[in-house]
Amino acid sequence: MVIDWRNAEDGPAGLDVALTAVILALVAVDPGHELAGPADAFLSAFLQYAGGVAPGMLAAAVARRRFDPAQTAEEVDRLAPAADLVAGRVAERFPAPKDPAPKDPAPKDPAPRQPAAPKDGEAATAT
């Protein structure tokens, strides 16, 4: 699906996914928009199908929309709630993997170190 070609340019595919999600979320968070409900439902389906949003791409998409001269003041004001909606949906559907058990910051030495035995022909020295 192509939503907006007028500002197309080369870039990472993940940015396309994030921009699409932000555009859908901008409608979904607008309580006065007649398509807010369908946009919200489509956002969820889109994120599931797309596999979420790549790390860093949501912030890049929000920045791009924020500085797009075609954005209205109302759209710019809805960017933060739209980004929160996208981030929340991604977190619900694609939870971050849990870290394994924390590692002991200072591993314990199993046994005190013994001085090395002298090699053949070497005299032992006291330390």
C-alpha positions in Angstrom: 0.0 0.0 0.0 1.3 3.5 -0.8 0.0 6.2 1.4 2.1 9.2 0.4 4.4 9.5 -2.7 5.0 13.3 -2.6 7.9 13.0 -0.2 9.3 9.7 -1.3 13.1 9.2 -1.2 15.6 6.4 -0.8 16.0 5.1 2.8 15.7 2.1 5.0 12.6 0.0 4.5 12.0 0.1 8.2 11.3 3.8 7.9 8.5 3.2 5.5 6.9 0.8 8.0 7.3 3.4 10.8 6.0 6.3 8.7 2.9 4.2 7.7 2.3 3.4 11.3 2.6 7.0 12.4 0.2 8.2 9.6 -2.4 5.6 10.7 -1.9 6.5 14.4 -2.3 10.2 13.7 -5.9 9.4 12.5 -6.5 6.8 15.3 -5.7 9.3 18.1 -7.9 12.0 16.6 -11.2 11.6 18.5 -13.1 13.8 16.0 -12.0 11.9 13.0 -14.7 9.6 11.5 -12.1 7.0 10.6 -10.3 6.9 14.0 -11.8 3.5 14.9 -11.0 1.9 11.6 -7.5 3.5 11.5 -6.9 2.1 15.0 -7.9 -1.4 14.0 -5.9 -1.2 10.7 -2.8 0.0 12.7 -2.9 -3.2 14.8 -3.3 -5.4 11.8 -0.6 -3.5 9.9 1.9 -3.8 12.7 1.2 -7.5 13.1 1.7 -8.1 9.4 4.8 -5.9 9.2 6.4 -7.5 12.2 6.5 -4.4 14.3 8.7 -1.3 13.9 12.5 -1.6 13.7 14.4 0.0 16.5 15.1 3.7 16.0 12.7 4.0 13.1 9.7 5.3 15.1 11.7 8.3 16.3 13.0 8.9 12.8 9.4 8.7 11.4 8.1 11.1 14.0 10.9 13.6 13.3 10.3 13.4 9.6 6.6 14.1 10.1 7.3 16.9 12.6 9.4 18.8 10.1 7.2 18.1 7.1 5.9 21.6 6.1 2.6 20.0 4.9 1.7 19.0 8.5 -0.9 21.1 10.2 -0.4 22.4 13.8 -3.0 19.9 15.0 -1.2 17.0 13.3 2.1 18.0 14.9 0.4 18.2 18.3 -0.9 14.6 17.8 2.6 13.2 16.9 3.5 12.4 20.5 0.2 10.5 21.3 0.5 8.8 17.9 4.0 7.7 18.6 2.9 6.4 22.0 0.1 4.4 20.4 2.5 2.8 17.9 5.1 2.1 20.6 2.4 0.6 22.9 1.0 -1.7 20.1 4.5 -2.9 19.2 5.3 -3.6 22.9 2.0 -5.5 23.2 2.6 -7.7 20.1 6.3 -8.0 20.2 7.5 -8.0 23.8 11.2 -7.5 24.3 13.0 -10.7 25.1 13.6 -11.1 28.8 17.2 -11.0 29.9 18.6 -14.2 31.2 19.4 -14.4 34.9 21.7 -11.6 35.9 25.3 -12.4 35.9 27.3 -12.1 39.2 29.3 -8.9 38.7 32.3 -10.3 40.4 32.8 -14.0 39.7 34.3 -15.9 42.6 37.6 -17.5 42.3 37.0 -21.2 43.0 40.3 -21.7 44.8 43.2 -19.5 45.9 46.0 -19.3 43.3 49.1 -21.2 44.2 52.5 -20.1 43.0 53.7 -22.0 39.9 56.1 -24.7 40.5 59.7 -24.0 39.3 60.6 -25.4 36.0 63.4 -27.9 35.8 66.7 -26.2 36.5 65.1 -23.0 38.1 65.5 -22.2 41.7 62.3 -21.5 43.7 62.0 -17.9 44.9 60.1 -16.6 48.0 57.5 -14.0 47.5 
